[in-house]
Amino acid sequence: MTRIRRGYIARRRRTKMRLFVSSFRGAHSRLTRSIIQQKIRALVSSHRDRDRQKRNFRRLWVTRINAVIRGNRVSYSYSDLINNLYKRQLLLNRKILAQIAILNRNCLYTISNDIRK
């Protein structure tokens, strides 16, 4: 019986997978089974770490705001600042407050003092 040449679809699919994992080391970028497993693992990790990255940035912003606020007055804390912001219905998120805290501390001090009064 003569040999039947298969079509190009499977080869095209494997080529796409190889392009995805071309930067991986060793068999993870050469062997098809390993490529499939590593691609799945990489996509799962990237999906999980996007949520983790958001969480870490929020923690960083909170820490920066709290450090600047406590540096001004010991009796005033981050939670009091956020509570007063909500009472006054000011729409400043934590990212913007952290940028203000780093770039212009006096502005954050004036915001916090105006809110407290």
C-alpha positions in Angstrom: 0.0 0.0 0.0 1.3 3.4 -0.8 2.0 6.1 1.7 -0.7 8.8 2.0 0.6 12.3 2.6 -1.5 14.0 5.2 -2.8 17.5 4.8 -1.4 20.8 6.0 -3.9 21.5 8.8 -2.1 19.6 11.6 1.2 21.0 10.6 -0.2 24.5 10.6 -1.7 24.0 14.1 1.7 22.8 15.4 3.5 25.7 13.8 1.2 28.1 15.6 1.9 26.4 18.9 5.6 26.4 18.2 5.6 30.2 17.6 3.9 30.7 20.9 6.5 28.7 22.8 9.5 29.7 20.7 11.2 31.4 23.7 10.9 28.4 26.0 14.0 26.3 26.8 14.8 22.8 25.9 12.1 20.3 25.0 9.4 22.7 26.0 9.9 24.5 22.6 10.7 21.4 20.5 8.5 18.4 21.4 4.8 18.7 20.5 3.4 17.1 23.6 5.6 19.3 25.9 4.6 22.3 23.8 0.9 21.7 24.4 1.4 21.2 28.1 3.6 24.3 28.5 1.3 26.5 26.5 -1.7 25.5 28.7 0.4 26.1 31.8 1.6 29.5 30.5 -1.9 30.7 29.7 -3.2 29.5 33.1 -0.4 31.3 34.9 -0.9 34.6 32.9 -4.6 34.5 33.7 -4.1 33.9 37.4 -1.3 36.5 37.7 -3.3 39.3 36.1 -5.7 39.2 39.1 -2.7 38.9 41.4 -1.1 42.0 39.8 -4.2 44.1 40.4 -4.2 43.0 44.0 -0.5 43.8 44.5 -0.8 47.3 42.9 -3.8 48.1 45.2 -1.7 47.0 48.2 1.1 49.2 47.1 -1.1 52.3 46.6 -2.7 51.8 50.1 0.8 51.5 51.7 2.0 54.7 50.0 -1.0 56.7 51.0 -0.9 55.4 54.6 2.8 56.2 54.9 2.4 59.8 53.7 -0.8 60.4 55.8 0.9 59.0 59.0 4.0 61.0 58.3 1.9 64.2 58.6 0.0 63.4 61.8 0.2 60.3 63.9 -3.5 60.4 64.9 -4.7 60.3 61.3 -4.7 57.1 59.4 -5.5 55.7 55.9 -8.9 54.3 56.9 -10.0 57.7 58.3 -9.0 59.4 55.1 -10.9 56.9 52.9 -13.9 57.1 55.2 -13.9 60.9 55.0 -13.5 60.8 51.2 -16.7 58.6 51.0 -18.6 60.9 53.4 -17.7 63.9 51.2 -18.5 61.9 48.1 -15.1 62.8 46.5 -14.2 60.6 43.5 -10.5 60.0 44.0 -9.4 56.4 43.7 -6.4 54.9 45.4 -4.2 55.1 42.3 -4.6 58.8 42.0 -4.2 59.4 45.7 -1.0 57.4 45.7 0.4 59.5 42.7 -0.5 62.7 44.6 1.2 61.3 47.7 4.4 60.6 45.8 4.6 63.7 43.6 3.0 66.4 45.8 2.6 65.6 49.5 1.4 69.1 50.3 -1.5 68.6 48.0 -2.5 65.4 49.8 -2.2 67.2 53.2 -4.5 70.0 52.0 -7.0 67.4 50.7 -7.0 65.5 54.0 -7.2 68.7 56.1 -10.2 70.0 54.0 -12.0 66.7 54.3 -11.5 66.6 58.1 -13.1 70.0 58.6 
